[in-house]
Amino acid sequence: MSKKIGVLLIQLGTPDSPKNSDVRRYLKEFLMDPRVIDIPFFSRLLLVRGIIVPFRTPKSAKIYKELWDLGKGKSPLLTHTEEVKRLLQKRFDSDNVTVEMAMRYQNPSMESVLDRMHKANYDELIILPLFPQYASASTGSAVEKAMDIIRKWWVIPEIKIISQFYNHEGYIDSIVERSKEFDLASYDKIMFSYHGLPERQVDKVYDDGLCSDQPCESEVNDHNKFCYKATCYATTRLIAAKLGLSEEQYIVSFQSRLDKKWIEPFSDKIIEQWGKEGKKRILAFSPAFVADCLETLIEIGGEYQEIFEEHGGEKVQLVPSSNDHPRFIDCLEDLIRKA
């Protein structure tokens, strides 16, 4: 009898709708995660419930409404992830493998999906967070939540976890293929913009020393192999090599920061600087996101365009995320089969 295997794809999450109530619920769950805002509980509670959520909800709801309009009335993140699940399941139709998908925050909830997987009585579970580069606030949080749920089961099957895949050729190829929609030579500069993290969170990767003590901008080694900053730079080098880009043509930067103590350089400041320097056309990649979402479509595609125009630039062109590209599905299939 062949093993019965369940695969759980985990994405970050999305509000159920752009309504204030749904956005508020999403922000509370997301920002109260101690791996996202890693400060003591009562300080986090005061900050999130007393300051961030009340003031941020109306603005965020308006932005999510823009995102839903771009997604034709749906969350693009949810739509793309559902399609990835469907296409991936087709790759395993002749195998005893079932692919499920859950969101770390909100719906479909990890509790409901894992309850269904528990009832299916799998011999083996493969947990695959859809974050190419490991970070405690994304991959770490998703895995911790899954294990918190599974540990309550009386019978726990064999479990395998795929913690990152930034260097998988299929994933890299999917980004390279997306960029072929554009004439790279027609852009003044190329930006590889990754979601930001507080410096203290990458420092926590190391038992001794700090992230700044490591050559994270130039290599991945045994010490920094799970450092988000190091793997972001490594991702860029792999993409740039396939595109034949020189180091002078591009920059690695980080977006969505909350304060100055986050990983630098900041993407919005680079966009502003390039506008002031007379650059007219920018091509922007977002390789931390396998599916287009608020951070790609609205932040890069909308807000950065406005910043660039304000400072003399003309066009910030977003390269679409991997989404449901066949090479990305190849990547996920290969990861699962090897697991």
ZABA-939970 format. One record per residue (C-alpha): residue number from 1; residue in one letter; x, y, z. Coordinates in Angstrom, 1 decimal. Example, Ala and Ser with C-alpha at 12.3 -4.5 7.8 and 13.67 -1.06 7.14 Angstrom:
% residues 2
<site num="1" residu="a" xx="12.3" yy="-4.5" zz="7.8"/>
<site num="2" residu="s" xx="13.7" yy="-1.1" zz="7.1"/>
END
This chain:
% residues 339
<site num="1" residu="m" xx="0.0" yy="0.0" zz="0.0"/>
<site num="2" residu="s" xx="1.4" yy="3.4" zz="-1.0"/>
<site num="3" residu="k" xx="1.8" yy="6.2" zz="1.5"/>
<site num="4" residu="k" xx="-1.0" yy="8.6" zz="1.8"/>
<site num="5" residu="i" xx="0.5" yy="12.1" zz="1.8"/>
<site num="6" residu="g" xx="-1.0" yy="15.5" zz="2.5"/>
<site num="7" residu="v" xx="0.7" yy="18.7" zz="1.4"/>
<site num="8" residu="l" xx="-0.1" yy="22.0" zz="3.2"/>
<site num="9" residu="l" xx="0.8" yy="25.2" zz="1.3"/>
<site num="10" residu="i" xx="0.8" yy="28.2" zz="3.6"/>
<site num="11" residu="q" xx="0.5" yy="31.8" zz="2.5"/>
<site num="12" residu="l" xx="0.6" yy="34.9" zz="4.7"/>
<site num="13" residu="g" xx="-3.0" yy="35.9" zz="4.7"/>
<site num="14" residu="t" xx="-5.5" yy="38.5" zz="3.5"/>
<site num="15" residu="p" xx="-8.6" yy="40.1" zz="4.9"/>
<site num="16" residu="d" xx="-11.9" yy="38.5" zz="3.9"/>
<site num="17" residu="s" xx="-12.9" yy="41.7" zz="2.3"/>
<site num="18" residu="p" xx="-11.9" yy="45.4" zz="2.2"/>
<site num="19" residu="k" xx="-14.5" yy="46.3" zz="4.8"/>
<site num="20" residu="n" xx="-13.2" yy="48.1" zz="7.9"/>
<site num="21" residu="s" xx="-14.3" yy="45.2" zz="10.2"/>
<site num="22" residu="d" xx="-12.5" yy="42.5" zz="8.1"/>
<site num="23" residu="v" xx="-9.4" yy="44.6" zz="7.8"/>
<site num="24" residu="r" xx="-9.4" yy="45.3" zz="11.5"/>
<site num="25" residu="r" xx="-9.7" yy="41.6" zz="12.3"/>
<site num="26" residu="y" xx="-6.9" yy="40.8" zz="9.9"/>
<site num="27" residu="l" xx="-4.5" yy="43.4" zz="11.3"/>
<site num="28" residu="k" xx="-5.2" yy="42.4" zz="14.9"/>
<site num="29" residu="e" xx="-4.3" yy="38.8" zz="14.2"/>
<site num="30" residu="f" xx="-1.3" yy="39.6" zz="12.1"/>
<site num="31" residu="l" xx="0.3" yy="42.3" zz="14.3"/>
<site num="32" residu="m" xx="-0.3" yy="40.4" zz="17.5"/>
<site num="33" residu="d" xx="1.9" yy="37.6" zz="16.3"/>
<site num="34" residu="p" xx="5.0" yy="37.7" zz="18.6"/>
<site num="35" residu="r" xx="7.1" yy="36.7" zz="15.6"/>
<site num="36" residu="v" xx="5.9" yy="39.7" zz="13.7"/>
<site num="37" residu="i" xx="6.2" yy="42.3" zz="16.4"/>
<site num="38" residu="d" xx="8.7" yy="40.7" zz="18.7"/>
<site num="39" residu="i" xx="8.2" yy="42.8" zz="21.9"/>
<site num="40" residu="p" xx="6.7" yy="41.8" zz="25.3"/>
<site num="41" residu="f" xx="3.0" yy="40.9" zz="25.1"/>
<site num="42" residu="f" xx="1.5" yy="43.8" zz="27.0"/>
<site num="43" residu="s" xx="3.7" yy="46.3" zz="25.1"/>
<site num="44" residu="r" xx="2.6" yy="44.7" zz="21.8"/>
<site num="45" residu="l" xx="-1.1" yy="44.7" zz="23.0"/>
<site num="46" residu="l" xx="-0.9" yy="48.4" zz="23.7"/>
<site num="47" residu="l" xx="0.8" yy="49.2" zz="20.5"/>
<site num="48" residu="v" xx="-1.4" yy="47.1" zz="18.2"/>
<site num="49" residu="r" xx="-4.8" yy="47.5" zz="19.8"/>
<site num="50" residu="g" xx="-4.3" yy="51.0" zz="21.2"/>
<site num="51" residu="i" xx="-2.4" yy="52.7" zz="18.4"/>
<site num="52" residu="i" xx="-1.8" yy="50.8" zz="15.2"/>
<site num="53" residu="v" xx="-5.1" yy="49.1" zz="14.5"/>
<site num="54" residu="p" xx="-7.4" yy="52.1" zz="15.3"/>
<site num="55" residu="f" xx="-5.4" yy="54.6" zz="13.2"/>
<site num="56" residu="r" xx="-4.3" yy="52.2" zz="10.4"/>
<site num="57" residu="t" xx="-7.6" yy="50.4" zz="9.7"/>
<site num="58" residu="p" xx="-9.4" yy="53.1" zz="7.7"/>
<site num="59" residu="k" xx="-6.4" yy="53.8" zz="5.6"/>
<site num="60" residu="s" xx="-5.6" yy="50.1" zz="5.1"/>
<site num="61" residu="a" xx="-9.2" yy="49.4" zz="4.1"/>
<site num="62" residu="k" xx="-9.0" yy="52.0" zz="1.4"/>
<site num="63" residu="i" xx="-5.8" yy="50.5" zz="0.1"/>
<site num="64" residu="y" xx="-7.4" yy="47.0" zz="0.2"/>
<site num="65" residu="k" xx="-10.3" yy="48.3" zz="-1.8"/>
<site num="66" residu="e" xx="-7.9" yy="49.4" zz="-4.5"/>
<site num="67" residu="l" xx="-6.3" yy="45.9" zz="-4.4"/>
<site num="68" residu="w" xx="-9.7" yy="44.2" zz="-4.7"/>
<site num="69" residu="d" xx="-10.5" yy="46.4" zz="-7.7"/>
<site num="70" residu="l" xx="-7.3" yy="45.3" zz="-9.4"/>
<site num="71" residu="g" xx="-8.2" yy="41.7" zz="-8.5"/>
<site num="72" residu="k" xx="-11.7" yy="42.1" zz="-10.0"/>
<site num="73" residu="g" xx="-13.5" yy="42.0" zz="-6.7"/>
<site num="74" residu="k" xx="-11.2" yy="39.4" zz="-5.1"/>
<site num="75" residu="s" xx="-7.9" yy="39.2" zz="-3.2"/>
<site num="76" residu="p" xx="-5.2" yy="38.7" zz="-5.8"/>
<site num="77" residu="l" xx="-3.1" yy="36.8" zz="-3.2"/>
<site num="78" residu="l" xx="-5.9" yy="34.4" zz="-2.5"/>
<site num="79" residu="t" xx="-6.8" yy="34.0" zz="-6.2"/>
<site num="80" residu="h" xx="-3.2" yy="33.2" zz="-7.2"/>
<site num="81" residu="t" xx="-2.6" yy="30.8" zz="-4.3"/>
<site num="82" residu="e" xx="-5.8" yy="28.9" zz="-5.1"/>
<site num="83" residu="e" xx="-4.7" yy="28.6" zz="-8.7"/>
<site num="84" residu="v" xx="-1.2" yy="27.4" zz="-7.6"/>
<site num="85" residu="k" xx="-2.9" yy="24.7" zz="-5.5"/>
<site num="86" residu="r" xx="-5.1" yy="23.6" zz="-8.4"/>
<site num="87" residu="l" xx="-2.3" yy="23.3" zz="-10.8"/>
<site num="88" residu="l" xx="0.0" yy="21.6" zz="-8.4"/>
<site num="89" residu="q" xx="-2.7" yy="19.1" zz="-7.5"/>
<site num="90" residu="k" xx="-2.9" yy="18.2" zz="-11.2"/>
<site num="91" residu="r" xx="0.8" yy="17.2" zz="-11.1"/>
<site num="92" residu="f" xx="-0.1" yy="14.6" zz="-8.4"/>
<site num="93" residu="d" xx="-3.3" yy="13.3" zz="-9.8"/>
<site num="94" residu="s" xx="-1.8" yy="9.9" zz="-10.4"/>
<site num="95" residu="d" xx="-0.1" yy="9.8" zz="-7.0"/>
<site num="96" residu="n" xx="-1.6" yy="9.4" zz="-3.5"/>
<site num="97" residu="v" xx="-1.0" yy="13.0" zz="-2.7"/>
<site num="98" residu="t" xx="-3.5" yy="15.7" zz="-1.7"/>
<site num="99" residu="v" xx="-2.6" yy="19.4" zz="-1.9"/>
<site num="100" residu="e" xx="-4.3" yy="21.8" zz="0.6"/>
<site num="101" residu="m" xx="-3.8" yy="25.5" zz="1.1"/>
<site num="102" residu="a" xx="-4.2" yy="27.7" zz="4.2"/>
<site num="103" residu="m" xx="-3.5" yy="31.3" zz="5.2"/>
<site num="104" residu="r" xx="-1.4" yy="32.0" zz="8.3"/>
<site num="105" residu="y" xx="-3.8" yy="34.8" zz="9.1"/>
<site num="106" residu="q" xx="-7.6" yy="34.7" zz="8.4"/>
<site num="107" residu="n" xx="-9.1" yy="32.4" zz="5.8"/>
<site num="108" residu="p" xx="-8.9" yy="29.6" zz="4.8"/>
<site num="109" residu="s" xx="-7.7" yy="29.2" zz="8.3"/>
<site num="110" residu="m" xx="-5.0" yy="26.8" zz="9.3"/>
<site num="111" residu="e" xx="-7.2" yy="25.4" zz="12.0"/>
<site num="112" residu="s" xx="-10.0" yy="24.4" zz="9.5"/>
<site num="113" residu="v" xx="-7.6" yy="23.1" zz="6.9"/>
<site num="114" residu="l" xx="-5.5" yy="21.1" zz="9.3"/>
<site num="115" residu="d" xx="-8.7" yy="19.7" zz="10.9"/>
<site num="116" residu="r" xx="-9.7" yy="18.4" zz="7.5"/>
<site num="117" residu="m" xx="-6.2" yy="16.9" zz="7.0"/>
<site num="118" residu="h" xx="-6.3" yy="15.3" zz="10.4"/>
<site num="119" residu="k" xx="-9.6" yy="13.5" zz="9.5"/>
<site num="120" residu="a" xx="-8.0" yy="12.3" zz="6.3"/>
<site num="121" residu="n" xx="-5.5" yy="10.3" zz="8.4"/>
<site num="122" residu="y" xx="-2.4" yy="10.9" zz="6.2"/>
<site num="123" residu="d" xx="0.7" yy="8.8" zz="6.7"/>
<site num="124" residu="e" xx="2.9" yy="11.8" zz="6.1"/>
<site num="125" residu="l" xx="2.4" yy="15.6" zz="6.0"/>
<site num="126" residu="i" xx="4.6" yy="18.0" zz="4.0"/>
<site num="127" residu="i" xx="4.4" yy="21.6" zz="5.2"/>
<site num="128" residu="l" xx="5.5" yy="24.1" zz="2.6"/>
<site num="129" residu="p" xx="5.2" yy="27.8" zz="3.5"/>
<site num="130" residu="l" xx="5.2" yy="29.9" zz="0.3"/>
<site num="131" residu="f" xx="8.1" yy="32.2" zz="1.3"/>
<site num="132" residu="p" xx="11.3" yy="31.7" zz="-0.7"/>
<site num="133" residu="q" xx="13.6" yy="33.2" zz="1.9"/>
<site num="134" residu="y" xx="13.3" yy="32.1" zz="5.5"/>
<site num="135" residu="a" xx="12.3" yy="34.7" zz="8.0"/>
<site num="136" residu="s" xx="10.9" yy="34.1" zz="11.5"/>
<site num="137" residu="a" xx="8.0" yy="36.5" zz="10.9"/>
<site num="138" residu="s" xx="6.8" yy="34.5" zz="7.9"/>
<site num="139" residu="t" xx="8.1" yy="30.9" zz="7.5"/>
<site num="140" residu="g" xx="8.9" yy="30.6" zz="11.3"/>
<site num="141" residu="s" xx="5.4" yy="31.8" zz="12.2"/>
<site num="142" residu="a" xx="3.6" yy="29.6" zz="9.7"/>
<site num="143" residu="v" xx="5.5" yy="26.5" zz="10.9"/>
<site num="144" residu="e" xx="5.0" yy="27.3" zz="14.6"/>
<site num="145" residu="k" xx="1.3" yy="27.7" zz="14.1"/>
<site num="146" residu="a" xx="1.0" yy="24.5" zz="12.2"/>
<site num="147" residu="m" xx="2.9" yy="22.6" zz="14.9"/>
<site num="148" residu="d" xx="0.9" yy="24.2" zz="17.7"/>
<site num="149" residu="i" xx="-2.2" yy="22.7" zz="16.0"/>
<site num="150" residu="i" xx="-0.7" yy="19.3" zz="15.1"/>
<site num="151" residu="r" xx="0.8" yy="18.7" zz="18.6"/>
<site num="152" residu="k" xx="-2.8" yy="18.4" zz="20.0"/>
<site num="153" residu="w" xx="-3.5" yy="15.4" zz="17.8"/>
<site num="154" residu="w" xx="-3.4" yy="12.0" zz="19.5"/>
<site num="155" residu="v" xx="-1.7" yy="10.5" zz="16.4"/>
<site num="156" residu="i" xx="0.9" yy="12.6" zz="14.8"/>
<site num="157" residu="p" xx="2.1" yy="11.4" zz="11.4"/>
<site num="158" residu="e" xx="5.5" yy="11.8" zz="9.9"/>
<site num="159" residu="i" xx="6.1" yy="15.5" zz="9.2"/>
<site num="160" residu="k" xx="8.5" yy="17.2" zz="6.7"/>
<site num="161" residu="i" xx="9.0" yy="20.9" zz="6.6"/>
<site num="162" residu="i" xx="10.4" yy="22.9" zz="3.6"/>
<site num="163" residu="s" xx="11.8" yy="26.0" zz="5.2"/>
<site num="164" residu="q" xx="13.0" yy="27.9" zz="2.1"/>
<site num="165" residu="f" xx="13.6" yy="27.6" zz="-1.6"/>
<site num="166" residu="y" xx="15.2" yy="30.9" zz="-2.7"/>
<site num="167" residu="n" xx="17.8" yy="29.1" zz="-4.7"/>
<site num="168" residu="h" xx="15.6" yy="26.6" zz="-6.5"/>
<site num="169" residu="e" xx="16.1" yy="26.9" zz="-10.3"/>
<site num="170" residu="g" xx="12.4" yy="26.6" zz="-11.0"/>
<site num="171" residu="y" xx="11.6" yy="29.6" zz="-8.8"/>
<site num="172" residu="i" xx="14.4" yy="31.6" zz="-10.2"/>
<site num="173" residu="d" xx="13.4" yy="30.7" zz="-13.8"/>
<site num="174" residu="s" xx="9.8" yy="31.8" zz="-13.1"/>
<site num="175" residu="i" xx="11.0" yy="35.3" zz="-12.2"/>
<site num="176" residu="v" xx="13.4" yy="35.5" zz="-15.2"/>
<site num="177" residu="e" xx="10.6" yy="34.4" zz="-17.6"/>
<site num="178" residu="r" xx="8.3" yy="37.0" zz="-16.2"/>
<site num="179" residu="s" xx="10.9" yy="39.7" zz="-16.9"/>
<site num="180" residu="k" xx="11.0" yy="38.7" zz="-20.5"/>
<site num="181" residu="e" xx="7.8" yy="40.7" zz="-21.0"/>
<site num="182" residu="f" xx="10.0" yy="43.8" zz="-20.8"/>
<site num="183" residu="d" xx="13.0" yy="45.2" zz="-22.6"/>
<site num="184" residu="l" xx="15.6" yy="45.5" zz="-19.8"/>
<site num="185" residu="a" xx="17.9" yy="47.7" zz="-21.9"/>
<site num="186" residu="s" xx="15.2" yy="50.4" zz="-21.9"/>
<site num="187" residu="y" xx="15.3" yy="51.0" zz="-18.2"/>
<site num="188" residu="d" xx="17.8" yy="53.3" zz="-16.4"/>
<site num="189" residu="k" xx="18.0" yy="51.1" zz="-13.3"/>
<site num="190" residu="i" xx="16.7" yy="47.8" zz="-12.0"/>
<site num="191" residu="m" xx="15.5" yy="47.4" zz="-8.4"/>
<site num="192" residu="f" xx="15.1" yy="44.1" zz="-6.5"/>
<site num="193" residu="s" xx="12.8" yy="45.1" zz="-3.6"/>
<site num="194" residu="y" xx="12.2" yy="42.7" zz="-0.8"/>
<site num="195" residu="h" xx="9.9" yy="43.0" zz="2.2"/>
<site num="196" residu="g" xx="11.7" yy="44.7" zz="5.1"/>
<site num="197" residu="l" xx="12.5" yy="43.3" zz="8.6"/>
<site num="198" residu="p" xx="13.7" yy="45.0" zz="11.8"/>
<site num="199" residu="e" xx="17.5" yy="44.7" zz="12.1"/>
<site num="200" residu="r" xx="17.0" yy="43.0" zz="15.5"/>
<site num="201" residu="q" xx="15.1" yy="40.1" zz="13.8"/>
<site num="202" residu="v" xx="18.0" yy="39.2" zz="11.4"/>
<site num="203" residu="d" xx="20.4" yy="39.7" zz="14.3"/>
<site num="204" residu="k" xx="18.5" yy="36.9" zz="16.2"/>
<site num="205" residu="v" xx="19.6" yy="34.4" zz="13.6"/>
<site num="206" residu="y" xx="23.1" yy="34.4" zz="15.1"/>
<site num="207" residu="d" xx="24.0" yy="32.9" zz="18.4"/>
<site num="208" residu="d" xx="27.1" yy="35.1" zz="18.5"/>
<site num="209" residu="g" xx="27.5" yy="38.5" zz="16.8"/>
<site num="210" residu="l" xx="25.3" yy="40.4" zz="14.5"/>
<site num="211" residu="c" xx="24.1" yy="40.3" zz="10.9"/>
<site num="212" residu="s" xx="26.5" yy="43.1" zz="10.1"/>
<site num="213" residu="d" xx="29.4" yy="40.8" zz="11.1"/>
<site num="214" residu="q" xx="28.6" yy="38.5" zz="8.2"/>
<site num="215" residu="p" xx="29.2" yy="39.0" zz="4.5"/>
<site num="216" residu="c" xx="25.5" yy="38.8" zz="3.8"/>
<site num="217" residu="e" xx="25.6" yy="41.1" zz="0.8"/>
<site num="218" residu="s" xx="28.1" yy="38.8" zz="-1.0"/>
<site num="219" residu="e" xx="27.7" yy="35.2" zz="0.1"/>
<site num="220" residu="v" xx="25.7" yy="32.6" zz="1.9"/>
<site num="221" residu="n" xx="27.7" yy="30.5" zz="4.3"/>
<site num="222" residu="d" xx="27.1" yy="28.0" zz="7.1"/>
<site num="223" residu="h" xx="26.5" yy="30.9" zz="9.6"/>
<site num="224" residu="n" xx="24.1" yy="33.1" zz="7.6"/>
<site num="225" residu="k" xx="22.2" yy="30.4" zz="5.5"/>
<site num="226" residu="f" xx="19.0" yy="31.2" zz="7.4"/>
<site num="227" residu="c" xx="19.6" yy="35.0" zz="7.5"/>
<site num="228" residu="y" xx="16.8" yy="36.7" zz="5.5"/>
<site num="229" residu="k" xx="19.1" yy="39.5" zz="4.3"/>
<site num="230" residu="a" xx="21.7" yy="37.0" zz="3.1"/>
<site num="231" residu="t" xx="19.2" yy="34.9" zz="1.1"/>
<site num="232" residu="c" xx="17.6" yy="38.0" zz="-0.4"/>
<site num="233" residu="y" xx="21.0" yy="39.1" zz="-1.8"/>
<site num="234" residu="a" xx="21.6" yy="35.5" zz="-3.0"/>
<site num="235" residu="t" xx="18.3" yy="35.4" zz="-4.7"/>
<site num="236" residu="t" xx="19.2" yy="38.6" zz="-6.6"/>
<site num="237" residu="r" xx="22.6" yy="37.3" zz="-7.6"/>
<site num="238" residu="l" xx="20.9" yy="34.2" zz="-9.1"/>
<site num="239" residu="i" xx="18.4" yy="36.2" zz="-11.1"/>
<site num="240" residu="a" xx="20.9" yy="38.8" zz="-12.2"/>
<site num="241" residu="a" xx="23.3" yy="36.0" zz="-13.5"/>
<site num="242" residu="k" xx="20.5" yy="34.5" zz="-15.6"/>
<site num="243" residu="l" xx="19.6" yy="38.0" zz="-17.0"/>
<site num="244" residu="g" xx="23.3" yy="38.9" zz="-17.6"/>
<site num="245" residu="l" xx="23.1" yy="42.0" zz="-15.4"/>
<site num="246" residu="s" xx="26.2" yy="43.7" zz="-14.0"/>
<site num="247" residu="e" xx="26.3" yy="44.9" zz="-10.4"/>
<site num="248" residu="e" xx="26.1" yy="48.5" zz="-11.7"/>
<site num="249" residu="q" xx="22.7" yy="47.9" zz="-13.3"/>
<site num="250" residu="y" xx="20.7" yy="47.0" zz="-10.2"/>
<site num="251" residu="i" xx="20.3" yy="47.4" zz="-6.5"/>
<site num="252" residu="v" xx="18.9" yy="45.3" zz="-3.6"/>
<site num="253" residu="s" xx="16.5" yy="47.2" zz="-1.3"/>
<site num="254" residu="f" xx="13.8" yy="46.6" zz="1.3"/>
<site num="255" residu="q" xx="10.3" yy="48.0" zz="1.5"/>
<site num="256" residu="s" xx="7.4" yy="48.3" zz="3.9"/>
<site num="257" residu="r" xx="9.4" yy="49.5" zz="6.8"/>
<site num="258" residu="l" xx="7.9" yy="50.8" zz="10.0"/>
<site num="259" residu="d" xx="10.9" yy="52.7" zz="11.4"/>
<site num="260" residu="k" xx="14.6" yy="53.5" zz="10.7"/>
<site num="261" residu="k" xx="15.9" yy="50.4" zz="12.5"/>
<site num="262" residu="w" xx="14.9" yy="48.2" zz="9.6"/>
<site num="263" residu="i" xx="17.2" yy="46.6" zz="7.0"/>
<site num="264" residu="e" xx="18.6" yy="49.1" zz="4.6"/>
<site num="265" residu="p" xx="18.6" yy="50.5" zz="1.9"/>
<site num="266" residu="f" xx="15.0" yy="51.5" zz="1.9"/>
<site num="267" residu="s" xx="13.2" yy="51.0" zz="-1.5"/>
<site num="268" residu="d" xx="11.2" yy="54.2" zz="-1.4"/>
<site num="269" residu="k" xx="14.3" yy="56.3" zz="-0.6"/>
<site num="270" residu="i" xx="16.1" yy="54.7" zz="-3.5"/>
<site num="271" residu="i" xx="13.2" yy="55.5" zz="-5.8"/>
<site num="272" residu="e" xx="13.2" yy="59.1" zz="-4.6"/>
<site num="273" residu="q" xx="17.0" yy="59.4" zz="-5.1"/>
<site num="274" residu="w" xx="16.9" yy="58.0" zz="-8.6"/>
<site num="275" residu="g" xx="14.2" yy="60.5" zz="-9.5"/>
<site num="276" residu="k" xx="16.3" yy="63.4" zz="-8.3"/>
<site num="277" residu="e" xx="19.3" yy="62.0" zz="-10.2"/>
<site num="278" residu="g" xx="17.4" yy="62.2" zz="-13.5"/>
<site num="279" residu="k" xx="16.5" yy="58.6" zz="-13.9"/>
<site num="280" residu="k" xx="13.3" yy="58.2" zz="-16.0"/>
<site num="281" residu="r" xx="12.5" yy="54.5" zz="-16.2"/>
<site num="282" residu="i" xx="12.9" yy="51.9" zz="-13.4"/>
<site num="283" residu="l" xx="12.2" yy="48.1" zz="-13.6"/>
<site num="284" residu="a" xx="11.2" yy="46.7" zz="-10.2"/>
<site num="285" residu="f" xx="11.3" yy="43.0" zz="-9.2"/>
<site num="286" residu="s" xx="9.7" yy="41.7" zz="-5.9"/>
<site num="287" residu="p" xx="11.3" yy="38.3" zz="-5.3"/>
<site num="288" residu="a" xx="10.1" yy="37.8" zz="-1.7"/>
<site num="289" residu="f" xx="6.5" yy="37.5" zz="-3.0"/>
<site num="290" residu="v" xx="5.6" yy="34.5" zz="-5.0"/>
<site num="291" residu="a" xx="2.1" yy="36.0" zz="-5.6"/>
<site num="292" residu="d" xx="1.2" yy="39.5" zz="-6.4"/>
<site num="293" residu="c" xx="-0.4" yy="41.3" zz="-3.5"/>
<site num="294" residu="l" xx="-0.7" yy="44.7" zz="-1.7"/>
<site num="295" residu="e" xx="3.1" yy="45.1" zz="-1.4"/>
<site num="296" residu="t" xx="3.7" yy="44.5" zz="-5.1"/>
<site num="297" residu="l" xx="0.6" yy="45.9" zz="-6.9"/>
<site num="298" residu="i" xx="-0.1" yy="48.8" zz="-4.6"/>
<site num="299" residu="e" xx="3.1" yy="49.7" zz="-2.8"/>
<site num="300" residu="i" xx="5.5" yy="49.2" zz="-5.8"/>
<site num="301" residu="g" xx="3.1" yy="49.6" zz="-8.7"/>
<site num="302" residu="g" xx="1.2" yy="52.6" zz="-7.2"/>
<site num="303" residu="e" xx="2.9" yy="54.4" zz="-4.3"/>
<site num="304" residu="y" xx="6.5" yy="54.1" zz="-5.8"/>
<site num="305" residu="q" xx="5.2" yy="55.4" zz="-9.1"/>
<site num="306" residu="e" xx="3.9" yy="58.5" zz="-7.3"/>
<site num="307" residu="i" xx="7.1" yy="59.0" zz="-5.4"/>
<site num="308" residu="f" xx="9.1" yy="58.6" zz="-8.7"/>
<site num="309" residu="e" xx="7.0" yy="61.1" zz="-10.6"/>
<site num="310" residu="e" xx="7.1" yy="63.6" zz="-7.7"/>
<site num="311" residu="h" xx="10.9" yy="63.7" zz="-8.1"/>
<site num="312" residu="g" xx="11.2" yy="63.9" zz="-11.9"/>
<site num="313" residu="g" xx="10.9" yy="60.2" zz="-12.9"/>
<site num="314" residu="e" xx="8.4" yy="58.8" zz="-15.4"/>
<site num="315" residu="k" xx="7.8" yy="55.1" zz="-15.0"/>
<site num="316" residu="v" xx="8.3" yy="52.4" zz="-12.3"/>
<site num="317" residu="q" xx="7.4" yy="49.1" zz="-14.0"/>
<site num="318" residu="l" xx="6.6" yy="46.2" zz="-11.8"/>
<site num="319" residu="v" xx="7.7" yy="42.7" zz="-12.9"/>
<site num="320" residu="p" xx="4.8" yy="40.4" zz="-12.0"/>
<site num="321" residu="s" xx="5.5" yy="37.8" zz="-9.3"/>
<site num="322" residu="s" xx="5.8" yy="34.1" zz="-10.1"/>
<site num="323" residu="n" xx="2.0" yy="33.7" zz="-9.5"/>
<site num="324" residu="d" xx="1.0" yy="30.5" zz="-11.4"/>
<site num="325" residu="h" xx="3.9" yy="30.4" zz="-13.8"/>
<site num="326" residu="p" xx="4.6" yy="26.8" zz="-15.0"/>
<site num="327" residu="r" xx="8.3" yy="27.0" zz="-13.8"/>
<site num="328" residu="f" xx="7.1" yy="28.0" zz="-10.3"/>
<site num="329" residu="i" xx="4.7" yy="25.0" zz="-10.3"/>
<site num="330" residu="d" xx="7.7" yy="22.9" zz="-11.4"/>
<site num="331" residu="c" xx="9.6" yy="24.2" zz="-8.4"/>
<site num="332" residu="l" xx="6.9" yy="23.3" zz="-5.9"/>
<site num="333" residu="e" xx="6.4" yy="19.9" zz="-7.5"/>
<site num="334" residu="d" xx="10.1" yy="19.1" zz="-7.3"/>
<site num="335" residu="l" xx="10.3" yy="20.3" zz="-3.6"/>
<site num="336" residu="i" xx="7.4" yy="18.0" zz="-2.7"/>
<site num="337" residu="r" xx="8.7" yy="15.0" zz="-4.6"/>
<site num="338" residu="k" xx="12.1" yy="15.3" zz="-3.0"/>
<site num="339" residu="a" xx="10.5" yy="15.6" zz="0.5"/>
END
